[in-house]
Amino acid sequence: MLDERLATVLGRNVRTARLRLGLTQDGLAEVSGLHRNYVGGVERGERNPTLTVLERLAAALGVAPASLIETGRRALRAAGPRGR
């Protein structure tokens, strides 16, 4: 990850996946069962979510949890539903 914090990478990838689905932060919060302020904090890299929260976000976004912490070109390249 070199110079980039994992929380920043996670936030960017959550935002990218959310926007690809056309969801607002409120929409993602509702689908994942998280508070909208928490989702915003994750996207800004201000929160350090647990693995359980990472799984909830990934499920709501239809991606593998690992894809949310990948960096570079591979990150969310196939952001479609899991198993494809």
Beta strands, then each sheet from edge to edge (+ up, - down):
end
